[in-house]
């Protein structure tokens, strides 16, 4: 019984933190503003932004068990993300990537 109560308390605390943890996870790396992404598109950090975006898309596809049949190539997708960022510099990389992912899904 002594072990059961702390386990229940720990489970309750972790359960209450779970939604906040999931939200924080999606923003790690994706919280850069589109203005920053565009400003640094010729910088070394460009590769980090691109890697984050494609990692995010791959994870969403994996979680939703989605396989793209009619998607553009990597460069075309990245250019679509950059274009979304140019149109909305106050948006963040997460939002721009999610919009491009949704647009690709419409074409499937």
N, C-alpha and C positions, 0 to 999 in steps of 0.2 A: 504494500500500500504506500510505503514511504517513497518508493521509486515511481509509482504511478502518478502522483500529484505533480511532481516537477516535470514529468514528461508531458502531461496535459497542459501545463502552463507554458512550456517551451513551444509545444505545437500551436497553441493559441497565439502566442507572440509571433511566431514565424508566419502563421496563416494571415495575420493582420498586416504583416509587412509585405507579403507576396505581391499585391497589386502595385505597390510603390517600387518594388524591385524590378518588376517587369517593365514598367514605364521608364525607369532609369536605364535599363539595359538598351532599350531602343534608341536612346539619345546619346549613348557613348560614341563619340565620333560623328554622329549625325546632327549634333547641335550647333555646328558651325553655320553661320549665316551664308546664304547664297552669295551675298556681296563679297564675303571673304573667299569663297570658293572661286568666284570669277576673278577676283583680284590676284589670286595665287595660282591661276591655271597654268602658268609657265614655270612655277616654282617646284621644288622637289616635293612639297606637301601635296601637290596635285595627285601624285601616285597614291598617297594615303587616302585622299578623298575618294578616288576611283575604286580603290580596294575596298573601302568601307561600303560604298554604294553597291558593288557587285556581291560583296559578302552578305549584305542585307537582303538583296533580291534572291540570292541563292537560298538563304535561310527561310525566307517566306515561301519560296517554291517548295522547299523540302517539307516545311510544316503543313502546307496545304496540299502536298502530294501533286504538284502541278508540273507538267512538262510542256514547255513552249514548242509549238510547231512552226509558227510563222513569225518568229521574232527576228529583229534585225541583228546584225553582228555586234560585237562588243563596242566598236567605235561608234556605230550608229546610236546605240543605247546611251553611251556616255555623252555624245553630242546632244541628245534629247534632254538629258539631265542638265547640261550646261545651258541649253536654251531656256529651260524652265527657270533656272537660276537667274539668267539675264532678264527675263520678264518679271521676276519677283525677287529682287535682291534682299528683301526683308524676310523672305521664307528661309527655312533652314535646309540643310542637305537632306535630312530625313524626309521632310515634306516633299521636296522636289523629286527624290528617288521614289517615294511612295506613289506620287502622281504618275510618273513615267511607268512604274510597274502596273498600275491600274489601267493605263492606256494600252499597254501591251496585252493585258488580259482581255480587253475589249476586242482585240483583233484575233484572238484565238478561236 
